Amino acid sequence: MSASRDRLMAALLCRQPDRVPFLESVIDEPVALALLDRPIPDGLVGGELGTADDPVLVGTLLGSPRYQPIELVQALDLDGYGMYCFVKHGGVQREVDGHFMVTSGSIKTLADFNRLSLPDPDDPALYEPYRHFLAKTRASGKALF
């Protein structure tokens, strides 16, 4: 195991790691680009996950077309990184101080909840992006989630 994985596993098993594991699941793209000392395109606004039309959103955390997740992970000395899988929230997003934030949700009643279309958790296709992520990133030595 790597130091990052050992550190995270020690913490999860209630043992004392060499230091507190350092993880971050979401960093807005403008902030990430600044941390990587890269130019920030004019008009780039950070935002919530969930802008695609698919009912289930799957993707790698900490990445964009302008940088690879491992670049930010290494620059910040994070102990791990991962992927997300969200049911599209349907919430109302507004720009607040240069960031898109969910300002209200779409589920207000039981009927709203019952209209959700959840994926079949037994469908192997749902997990294919994760298999690809693991195959591509396992050698990084980082904890993966």
C-alpha positions as CSV (number, residue, x, y, z in Angstrom):
1,M,0.0,0.0,0.0
2,S,1.0,3.6,-0.4
3,A,1.4,6.2,2.3
4,S,-1.8,7.9,1.2
5,R,-3.8,4.7,1.3
6,D,-2.2,3.6,4.6
7,R,-3.0,7.0,6.1
8,L,-6.6,6.9,5.0
9,M,-7.2,3.2,6.1
10,A,-5.6,3.9,9.5
11,A,-8.1,6.8,10.0
12,L,-11.1,4.7,8.8
13,L,-10.1,1.9,11.2
14,C,-9.8,4.4,14.1
15,R,-6.0,4.0,14.3
16,Q,-3.7,7.0,14.5
17,P,-2.3,7.8,11.1
18,D,1.0,9.7,10.6
19,R,-1.1,12.8,9.9
20,V,-4.7,13.6,9.2
21,P,-5.6,12.4,5.7
22,F,-6.1,15.3,3.3
23,L,-9.0,14.9,0.9
24,E,-11.1,17.3,-1.1
25,S,-13.9,16.3,-3.4
26,V,-14.8,19.5,-5.2
27,I,-12.7,22.5,-6.1
28,D,-14.3,25.0,-8.5
29,E,-12.4,25.2,-11.8
30,P,-11.3,28.8,-11.4
31,V,-9.8,28.0,-8.0
32,A,-8.1,24.8,-9.3
33,L,-6.6,26.7,-12.2
34,A,-5.3,29.4,-9.9
35,L,-3.8,26.7,-7.6
36,L,-2.1,25.2,-10.7
37,D,-0.9,28.6,-11.8
38,R,-2.8,28.4,-15.0
39,P,-4.7,31.1,-16.9
40,I,-8.3,31.5,-16.0
41,P,-10.4,32.1,-19.1
42,D,-12.6,35.2,-19.0
43,G,-16.1,34.5,-17.9
44,L,-15.3,31.1,-16.4
45,V,-17.7,30.5,-13.5
46,G,-17.4,27.7,-11.0
47,G,-20.5,25.7,-10.4
48,E,-22.4,22.8,-9.0
49,L,-22.3,19.4,-10.6
50,G,-25.3,18.5,-12.5
51,T,-25.6,20.6,-15.7
52,A,-26.0,17.7,-18.1
53,D,-29.4,16.4,-19.3
54,D,-28.8,12.8,-18.1
55,P,-30.9,11.8,-15.1
56,V,-27.8,10.2,-13.5
57,L,-24.5,12.1,-13.5
58,V,-21.2,10.3,-13.3
59,G,-17.8,11.8,-13.5
60,T,-14.3,12.3,-12.1
61,L,-14.1,14.8,-9.2
62,L,-11.4,17.5,-9.5
63,G,-11.0,17.6,-13.3
64,S,-11.8,19.7,-16.3
65,P,-10.8,19.9,-20.0
66,R,-8.1,22.3,-18.8
67,Y,-6.3,20.0,-16.3
68,Q,-6.2,16.3,-15.2
69,P,-7.4,15.4,-11.7
70,I,-4.0,13.9,-10.8
71,E,-2.3,17.2,-11.5
72,L,-4.3,19.0,-8.8
73,V,-4.1,16.0,-6.4
74,Q,-0.3,16.1,-6.7
75,A,0.0,19.9,-6.5
76,L,-2.0,19.9,-3.3
77,D,-0.5,16.7,-1.9
78,L,-4.0,15.2,-1.5
79,D,-4.2,11.7,-0.2
80,G,-6.9,10.6,-2.6
81,Y,-9.5,11.5,-5.1
82,G,-12.5,9.9,-6.7
83,M,-15.7,10.0,-8.7
84,Y,-19.2,11.0,-8.2
85,C,-22.6,9.5,-9.1
86,F,-25.6,11.7,-8.5
87,V,-29.2,11.6,-9.4
88,K,-29.8,14.9,-11.2
89,H,-31.2,17.2,-8.5
90,G,-33.3,19.4,-10.7
91,G,-32.6,22.3,-8.4
92,V,-32.6,25.9,-9.3
93,Q,-29.0,27.2,-9.8
94,R,-28.1,30.8,-9.6
95,E,-24.8,32.7,-9.9
96,V,-23.8,33.8,-6.4
97,D,-20.5,35.7,-6.1
98,G,-19.0,34.1,-9.2
99,H,-20.1,30.6,-8.5
100,F,-23.2,28.7,-9.6
101,M,-25.0,27.4,-6.4
102,V,-28.2,25.4,-6.0
103,T,-30.6,27.9,-4.4
104,S,-33.7,25.7,-4.2
105,G,-34.6,22.1,-4.8
106,S,-37.1,20.4,-7.0
107,I,-38.4,17.9,-4.3
108,K,-40.9,19.6,-2.2
109,T,-43.6,16.9,-1.8
110,L,-43.8,13.1,-1.7
111,A,-45.2,13.3,-5.3
112,D,-42.0,15.1,-6.4
113,F,-39.9,12.4,-4.8
114,N,-41.9,9.7,-6.4
115,R,-41.3,11.2,-9.9
116,L,-37.5,10.5,-9.5
117,S,-36.2,8.1,-12.0
118,L,-33.4,6.1,-10.2
119,P,-31.0,3.9,-12.0
120,D,-31.1,0.1,-11.5
121,P,-28.3,-0.5,-9.0
122,D,-27.9,-4.1,-10.4
123,D,-27.1,-2.8,-13.9
124,P,-23.4,-3.5,-14.5
125,A,-23.3,-0.6,-17.0
126,L,-23.8,1.9,-14.1
127,Y,-20.4,0.8,-12.7
128,E,-18.4,0.7,-15.9
129,P,-17.0,4.3,-15.5
130,Y,-15.7,3.3,-12.0
131,R,-14.0,0.2,-13.4
132,H,-12.3,2.5,-16.0
133,F,-11.4,5.0,-13.3
134,L,-9.8,2.4,-11.1
135,A,-7.9,0.8,-13.9
136,K,-6.5,4.2,-15.0
137,T,-5.7,5.6,-11.5
138,R,-4.8,2.6,-9.3
139,A,-1.1,3.1,-9.9
140,S,-1.2,6.7,-8.6
141,G,-0.6,5.5,-5.1
142,K,-3.5,7.6,-3.9
143,A,-6.6,6.5,-2.0
144,L,-9.5,6.2,-4.4
145,F,-13.1,6.8,-3.7
